[in-house]
Amino acid sequence: MQLSSIETRYSKNFSYIKGTKEATNLENYGEYKQKEINLIANLLQSNTGETIIYDVGAGTGVHTMAFSKHGAVVAFEHDEEKLRCLKMNTAGKLAPNVMVIPKSLETTNTMDKDIPNLDGQLMRLPEPTLVRVSGDTIKILRGMTATMMLIKPVIYIDIANAVDISYQYSMLVDRGYKMYWYSCPDYNVNNFKQNTFDTTLDSFHMNILAIHEDVEINDGGIDLPRVDGPNDNWKTLNV
């Protein structure tokens, strides 16, 4: 893989992997999934206490760098090339409130001793305000049952445009979460480079925002469609 660097919205010299979809967006617009970042940032601003973000599957660190402007970030990544970029992007004074942990949290079950689960991180890390999950969301959710029931962080998961979200629905709703669809377009008209040409062909990413019923966030301020049952899917939406 070929590495390169570029100025982005949150870094003057951001390292990334050439030839990826993320790279194309960074090169054309100086950002990636910015509307998703805006949505999460608005939720973080409503937090009244200490803000701790777990970025699970942090990749090269686009979201990690953005989140670091709003609180302390624990970034989990195990892919060697992505981890290399992540460490370069967050080293020293570049992101002093970011901790990088070179691990996967994609446990196959809560008793898996070879792969750590998210619940196990609570023994040595501060409790998360928000958990962003990118990767195999089912495997990661399996390992955060105690986190969902006791800590009740806001959870934002990338479903990779999957149609069947029945497992995610059951896991979250059974633990007291309300779920919302969010469609993040790849093109942002207010992009960092002020590029008015949309090269993304209207592509987008589907995601789920999950908020525990005990968390005091005004539903009226969340202008997103609710996930309506385990068999609901994003194709019923006008996206």
WORADA-V174863 format. One record per residue. N is the residue number from 1. RES is the residue in three letters. OMEGA is omega as a letter, one per 20 degrees, with the letter a starting at -180 (NA if undefined). BURIAL is 1 if it has 9 or more other C-alpha atoms within 8 Angstrom, else 0. Layout:
n:N res:RES omega:OMEGA burial:BURIAL
n:N res:RES omega:OMEGA burial:BURIAL
This chain:
n:1 res:MET omega:r burial:0
n:2 res:GLN omega:r burial:0
n:3 res:LEU omega:r burial:0
n:4 res:SER omega:r burial:0
n:5 res:SER omega:a burial:0
n:6 res:ILE omega:r burial:1
n:7 res:GLU omega:r burial:1
n:8 res:THR omega:a burial:1
n:9 res:ARG omega:a burial:0
n:10 res:TYR omega:a burial:0
n:11 res:SER omega:r burial:1
n:12 res:LYS omega:a burial:0
n:13 res:ASN omega:a burial:1
n:14 res:PHE omega:r burial:1
n:15 res:SER omega:a burial:1
n:16 res:TYR omega:a burial:1
n:17 res:ILE omega:a burial:1
n:18 res:LYS omega:r burial:1
n:19 res:GLY omega:r burial:0
n:20 res:THR omega:r burial:0
n:21 res:LYS omega:r burial:0
n:22 res:GLU omega:a burial:0
n:23 res:ALA omega:r burial:1
n:24 res:THR omega:r burial:1
n:25 res:ASN omega:r burial:1
n:26 res:LEU omega:a burial:1
n:27 res:GLU omega:a burial:0
n:28 res:ASN omega:a burial:0
n:29 res:TYR omega:a burial:1
n:30 res:GLY omega:a burial:1
n:31 res:GLU omega:r burial:1
n:32 res:TYR omega:a burial:1
n:33 res:LYS omega:a burial:1
n:34 res:GLN omega:r burial:1
n:35 res:LYS omega:r burial:1
n:36 res:GLU omega:r burial:0
n:37 res:ILE omega:r burial:1
n:38 res:ASN omega:r burial:0
n:39 res:LEU omega:a burial:0
n:40 res:ILE omega:r burial:0
n:41 res:ALA omega:r burial:1
n:42 res:ASN omega:r burial:0
n:43 res:LEU omega:a burial:0
n:44 res:LEU omega:a burial:1
n:45 res:GLN omega:r burial:0
n:46 res:SER omega:r burial:0
n:47 res:ASN omega:a burial:0
n:48 res:THR omega:a burial:0
n:49 res:GLY omega:r burial:0
n:50 res:GLU omega:a burial:0
n:51 res:THR omega:r burial:1
n:52 res:ILE omega:a burial:1
n:53 res:ILE omega:r burial:1
n:54 res:TYR omega:r burial:1
n:55 res:ASP omega:a burial:1
n:56 res:VAL omega:a burial:1
n:57 res:GLY omega:a burial:1
n:58 res:ALA omega:a burial:1
n:59 res:GLY omega:a burial:1
n:60 res:THR omega:r burial:1
n:61 res:GLY omega:r burial:1
n:62 res:VAL omega:a burial:1
n:63 res:HIS omega:a burial:1
n:64 res:THR omega:a burial:1
n:65 res:MET omega:r burial:1
n:66 res:ALA omega:a burial:1
n:67 res:PHE omega:a burial:1
n:68 res:SER omega:r burial:1
n:69 res:LYS omega:a burial:0
n:70 res:HIS omega:a burial:1
n:71 res:GLY omega:r burial:1
n:72 res:ALA omega:a burial:1
n:73 res:VAL omega:r burial:1
n:74 res:VAL omega:a burial:1
n:75 res:ALA omega:r burial:1
n:76 res:PHE omega:r burial:1
n:77 res:GLU omega:a burial:1
n:78 res:HIS omega:r burial:1
n:79 res:ASP omega:a burial:0
n:80 res:GLU omega:a burial:0
n:81 res:GLU omega:r burial:0
n:82 res:LYS omega:r burial:1
n:83 res:LEU omega:r burial:1
n:84 res:ARG omega:r burial:1
n:85 res:CYS omega:a burial:1
n:86 res:LEU omega:a burial:1
n:87 res:LYS omega:r burial:1
n:88 res:MET omega:a burial:0
n:89 res:ASN omega:a burial:1
n:90 res:THR omega:a burial:1
n:91 res:ALA omega:r burial:1
n:92 res:GLY omega:a burial:0
n:93 res:LYS omega:r burial:0
n:94 res:LEU omega:a burial:0
n:95 res:ALA omega:a burial:1
n:96 res:PRO omega:a burial:0
n:97 res:ASN omega:r burial:0
n:98 res:VAL omega:r burial:1
n:99 res:MET omega:r burial:0
n:100 res:VAL omega:r burial:1
n:101 res:ILE omega:a burial:0
n:102 res:PRO omega:a burial:0
n:103 res:LYS omega:r burial:0
n:104 res:SER omega:r burial:1
n:105 res:LEU omega:a burial:1
n:106 res:GLU omega:a burial:1
n:107 res:THR omega:r burial:1
n:108 res:THR omega:r burial:0
n:109 res:ASN omega:a burial:0
n:110 res:THR omega:r burial:0
n:111 res:MET omega:a burial:0
n:112 res:ASP omega:a burial:1
n:113 res:LYS omega:a burial:0
n:114 res:ASP omega:a burial:0
n:115 res:ILE omega:a burial:1
n:116 res:PRO omega:r burial:1
n:117 res:ASN omega:a burial:1
n:118 res:LEU omega:r burial:1
n:119 res:ASP omega:a burial:1
n:120 res:GLY omega:a burial:0
n:121 res:GLN omega:a burial:1
n:122 res:LEU omega:r burial:1
n:123 res:MET omega:a burial:0
n:124 res:ARG omega:a burial:0
n:125 res:LEU omega:r burial:0
n:126 res:PRO omega:a burial:0
n:127 res:GLU omega:a burial:0
n:128 res:PRO omega:r burial:1
n:129 res:THR omega:a burial:1
n:130 res:LEU omega:r burial:1
n:131 res:VAL omega:r burial:1
n:132 res:ARG omega:a burial:1
n:133 res:VAL omega:r burial:1
n:134 res:SER omega:a burial:1
n:135 res:GLY omega:r burial:0
n:136 res:ASP omega:a burial:0
n:137 res:THR omega:a burial:1
n:138 res:ILE omega:a burial:0
n:139 res:LYS omega:a burial:1
n:140 res:ILE omega:r burial:1
n:141 res:LEU omega:r burial:1
n:142 res:ARG omega:a burial:1
n:143 res:GLY omega:a burial:1
n:144 res:MET omega:r burial:1
n:145 res:THR omega:a burial:1
n:146 res:ALA omega:r burial:0
n:147 res:THR omega:a burial:1
n:148 res:MET omega:a burial:1
n:149 res:MET omega:a burial:1
n:150 res:LEU omega:a burial:0
n:151 res:ILE omega:r burial:1
n:152 res:LYS omega:r burial:1
n:153 res:PRO omega:r burial:1
n:154 res:VAL omega:a burial:1
n:155 res:ILE omega:r burial:1
n:156 res:TYR omega:a burial:1
n:157 res:ILE omega:r burial:1
n:158 res:ASP omega:a burial:1
n:159 res:ILE omega:r burial:1
n:160 res:ALA omega:r burial:0
n:161 res:ASN omega:r burial:1
n:162 res:ALA omega:r burial:0
n:163 res:VAL omega:a burial:0
n:164 res:ASP omega:r burial:0
n:165 res:ILE omega:a burial:1
n:166 res:SER omega:a burial:1
n:167 res:TYR omega:r burial:1
n:168 res:GLN omega:a burial:1
n:169 res:TYR omega:a burial:1
n:170 res:SER omega:a burial:1
n:171 res:MET omega:a burial:1
n:172 res:LEU omega:a burial:1
n:173 res:VAL omega:r burial:1
n:174 res:ASP omega:r burial:0
n:175 res:ARG omega:r burial:0
n:176 res:GLY omega:a burial:1
n:177 res:TYR omega:r burial:1
n:178 res:LYS omega:a burial:1
n:179 res:MET omega:a burial:1
n:180 res:TYR omega:r burial:1
n:181 res:TRP omega:r burial:1
n:182 res:TYR omega:r burial:1
n:183 res:SER omega:a burial:1
n:184 res:CYS omega:r burial:1
n:185 res:PRO omega:r burial:1
n:186 res:ASP omega:a burial:1
n:187 res:TYR omega:r burial:1
n:188 res:ASN omega:a burial:0
n:189 res:VAL omega:r burial:0
n:190 res:ASN omega:a burial:0
n:191 res:ASN omega:a burial:1
n:192 res:PHE omega:a burial:1
n:193 res:LYS omega:a burial:0
n:194 res:GLN omega:r burial:0
n:195 res:ASN omega:a burial:1
n:196 res:THR omega:a burial:0
n:197 res:PHE omega:a burial:0
n:198 res:ASP omega:r burial:0
n:199 res:THR omega:a burial:0
n:200 res:THR omega:a burial:0
n:201 res:LEU omega:r burial:0
n:202 res:ASP omega:r burial:0
n:203 res:SER omega:a burial:0
n:204 res:PHE omega:r burial:0
n:205 res:HIS omega:r burial:1
n:206 res:MET omega:a burial:1
n:207 res:ASN omega:r burial:1
n:208 res:ILE omega:r burial:1
n:209 res:LEU omega:a burial:1
n:210 res:ALA omega:a burial:1
n:211 res:ILE omega:a burial:1
n:212 res:HIS omega:a burial:1
n:213 res:GLU omega:r burial:0
n:214 res:ASP omega:a burial:0
n:215 res:VAL omega:a burial:0
n:216 res:GLU omega:r burial:0
n:217 res:ILE omega:a burial:0
n:218 res:ASN omega:r burial:0
n:219 res:ASP omega:a burial:0
n:220 res:GLY omega:r burial:0
n:221 res:GLY omega:r burial:0
n:222 res:ILE omega:a burial:0
n:223 res:ASP omega:a burial:0
n:224 res:LEU omega:r burial:0
n:225 res:PRO omega:r burial:0
n:226 res:ARG omega:r burial:0
n:227 res:VAL omega:a burial:1
n:228 res:ASP omega:r burial:0
n:229 res:GLY omega:a burial:0
n:230 res:PRO omega:a burial:1
n:231 res:ASN omega:r burial:0
n:232 res:ASP omega:r burial:1
n:233 res:ASN omega:a burial:1
n:234 res:TRP omega:a burial:1
n:235 res:LYS omega:r burial:0
n:236 res:THR omega:a burial:0
n:237 res:LEU omega:r burial:0
n:238 res:ASN omega:a burial:0
n:239 res:VAL omega:NA burial:0
